Amino acid sequence: MNSHTLFASEHTQTELWSSYSRTQIFFMVLSIAWWCFMMGFATLGLSIARSCYSKLDRSKSSQLPTDKAEGVSIIQPLKGLDCNLYENLASSFRQDYPKFEIIFSVADENDPAIKIVKDLIKRYPKVDAKLLIGERRVGVNPKINNIIRSYESAKYDILWVKDSNVYVDPGCLGRSIDKLNQPNVGLIHHLPFAVRPDTFGSELEMIFLNTVHAKMYLSINFIGPDSCVVGKSCVYRKSDLEKVGGLEHFGKYMAEDNLLARALWRKGYKHAMTGDLAYQPLGSTSSIDYFMRRSRWTRIRKYTVTAATVVEPFTESIVCGLCSAYGFNLLWNIHPLNFFAFHLITWFMFDLALFQALSKRTVEVEDIRGFIMAWAIREITALPLYLYSIAGSTVDWRDTTYFLNSDATATIVSPSKRKQHSLSVIAPTNTQTRRMSSSNVHPWLVSILTSIILMIDIVLDILLKSQRNGKPTESKAEKQEKHRNTRKRRRAKDDADETDGNSSEEREMANRDDPILSAAGRYLRSSLGRTSSYLGVPYNEDETDSSPDDPINDASHKRSLFNEILRSVSIGLSMHLQNEKNVIEGQRRSSISVARESLGRERVRGRSMSIHV
């Protein structure tokens, strides 16, 4: 019986395979092999992060006397007030290395960063530091134009070009020199790592840099098929760079860091990384800034690393998961949705583990909801953002619009007259105004993204609060405060008549709508209640459902389906907002109660003093 069953199973499998075409078998093998390749990349990146970034030892170069140590010229380009600028620049002064100089490069004499540089030079008088104001145009790249004078006036052969929006640990320079002195090594670079996000847009940037970018960056540089460098923090020798044309040669490119590193690579110089991170504080970055920055660098890479840009969508979780679900469905008859769910969970766990390994801490339970939200939005928007980026050839960078040529060079299209502003207060340019006005032309895009964010938020809220019967988590301190307030209310019951005047104020504050929740409610009503269409299908809030016996066409069926979806979203959002409002009102009532208790105690103390007198 068993042999007969086994024979029947093999016969059925043979018939199934014979029914597939060669094209199906080819794509099945290709998709499964690609999925295994990406899982291998994720495993490799995670193992590198855990082994190389867990502990930093003091370098040998930093322990040498000054007369035996190699000198290093630290070049820092500046433009405007980057987030955390003071500490970013101060990290260069605090390097544990016996012999180095710092050269700050500023193009505009009215740049607000000049004052910070002068303050740091006064604070660290023992450090050899100077400020160069003014640029020399050698190409279209503003960074090269800014630092070319510093490059030419550097005292030492070893150069460390570090951007002003990153900071490093004090031992970074010494460990970099140790690596640079190894045989055939010509360039040292450090992994960018985002920190201190203050907005949802900066959280999206943090998720991108610390997960998918870090995973690919570590794995590619470990395997070493080709040069892969981000120029946030790079160390190389001036004499080696002169062999490939010098710094001035790369002024015609926008991605000067990648092309400079590639030129050294093809000259025979290897690249190496230390266990240091280039920490990039993000601050208040808006979501549109994140999307436009990713679009800019995708367009630049389109002409510099064309092959990697072509396969980039298949390195993202959604496209890779859909392709592999098709392959495993043909191979083992696994339902595509089941495998896709398994794939997304596995992908997320790899990203979360990598983030924890690099940050040297675990994501707090209270932060996991925001982490999942930002991770999901970044993954969902990766493919649309890629398609949008590939379709264009112009980029906006540092107040100027550039046209990207097919040979990776760039041409200035229209410089902007906008003045410099800090990161927290930025006036919109004409290009940004056109983008904002164009968003009104396509409201369906805003509706789709809003619905996606809304549904993810509601699902996460249900999952996280289902264990607590819909109530928010109460910390130990909050429980103790609640218990103390209960005892205080019992003791202050005799003074209720005297403090009755505050009850009207309490009722007024309790009935007052929260401005954020009110704005969200108005936006929901304006988006769903008065629109005549949604996703291209007519929608009417007052439309009644058809009887199941009545014949309906496809359009009316779609209309009814979308009506039910929108009503479900409306109900879910209303419940979510009401729950959040109850939490906020509870906090207000608690604050008012504490104020009443304090007032009652003051009055009792006043009466006691009067009696005593």
C-alpha positions, 0 to 999 in steps of 0.5 A: 500500500505504501509503495503504491501510494509513493508511486502514485505521488511520484507519477502525479508530480511527474505529470505536474512537472511535464505540464510546465513550460520551459519558461515557467521552469526557468522563472521558477528556478530563477525566483527561488535562486534569487530568494535564497541569494537575498536571504544569504545577503541578509544573513551575511549582513547580520553576521558582519554587524554582530561580529565587527560592530560589537566592540571597538578596540583602541588602535595602535596608531593612536598610541604612537608618539607624535614624531612617528605617527603619520599626519592626517588632514581632516577636511570638513565641507560646510553649508548651512546649519545641519542637524546637531552641527556643533557636536558633529564638528566637535567629534573631529576635535576629540579624535584620539590621534597624536597628529592631525589638522582640521580644515573647514571649508565654507563657500559663502562668507555669510554662512551661519556655520562660520560662527560655530566653527570659530567657537570650536576653534576657541574651545580647542586651542591645542588642535591645529584647525583653520577656516577657509572661506570661498570656493573655486569652481572646477566643475558642477559639483558644489562639494568639490568646488568647496573643498578644492582649496582645502585639498590643495593646502593640506599639510599631510598626505593622508586625507579624511573627508568627513561631511558636516552632518555626521559624527564619529567616535574618538578612536575612529581616526586611529583605527582607520589609519591602522586599516589604511596601512595594510597592504594594497588598501587605498581607501577607508570608509565608514557605514552611515547610521541614522540616529535621533529621528524627530519626525515620521519622515526622519524615521523613514530615513532611519529605517532605510539607512539602518536596515536595507541600506546597511544590509546591502552595504555590509554584504557587498563590501565584504564580498568585494565584487566592485566598489561600493562607497558612500562618501559620508566619511572616507580616508585616502592618500592624496598621492594615490588620488593624484594617480587617477586625476586628482580631486579636480577631475571628479568635479564634473560628476554629482556622485564624486564619492562613488566614482572616486572610490571606483577609480582607486579600485580599478587602479588596484587599491582595495577598500576597507571598513572599520567597526566605526559608524558614521552617525547621522542625526536626522532631526526634523526631516519631512516625509517629502524630503525623504522621498525626494532625497531617495529619488535624487540618489536613485537618479544619480545611480542610474548612470553611475551603477546602472546594473545595480540600479536595474536589479534594485527593485528585486532587492526589496521585500515586496517584489522579491517576495512576490517573485519567490511566492510564484516560484515556490508555488510551482515547486511545492504547490505552496499557496502564494499568500502563505509563502508571501506572509512567511517571507515578509515576517522573515524579512522583517525579523532580519531587518529588526535584528540588524538594526539592534546589532548596529545600534547596540540596543534592543527596540523598546516595546513602546517603540515597536509600533512606530518601528513597524509602521515606518518599516511597512510604509518604507517597504510599500513605497519603495517600488513606486518611488523607484519608478518615479525616480527612473522616469526623470533625469533632473535632481535638486541639490543645495538650491540648484537644479541639475540635469544628469547626462548619460555619461554620469556627468551633470549640467546646471539647469537653474540655480535658485536665489533662495537664501540659506535656512536652518534645518528646522525652518526651510522656506519652500522653493519654486520647485517644491511649490510646484510639487505641492500644487501637483499633489492637488492634481492627483488626490487619489495618490494621497488617498491611497497612502492615507488609507494604507497608513490608516489601516496599518495603524488600526491593525497595530493598535488592535494587536497591541491592545488586544491583550489589555482589553483596549486600554493603554499600557499603564506603567508602575509609576502611573499605577502608584499615582492613580492609587495615591490620587484615590486616597487623596480624593477620599481625604479631600472629600470634606473640602468638595464644597469649597472647590466646587467652583473648579468643576465647571472648569473641569467640565469645560476642559473635558468637553473641549475637543483636542485640536489634533483629533479634531483635525484628523476627524475633519480630514477623514470627513472631508476625504470620505464624506464629500468625495465623488470618487475613490480609486477611480470608482464613483462613491456616494455616502448616501447610496443604499445597498442593492438587494441580493436578488436584484441584478447588478453590473460590475460597476455597481458591485465595485461601488458597493464594495468600496462603500463597505470598505470606506465605511469600515475604515471610517468606523475603525478610525472613529473608534481609534480616535475616540480611544485616543481621545479618552486616554487624553481626557483621562490624563487631563482629568488626572491633572485637574484632580491633582491641581484640585488636591493641591488647592485644597491642601493650601486652603486647609493649611491657610485655615490652620495658620489663621486659627494658629494666629 
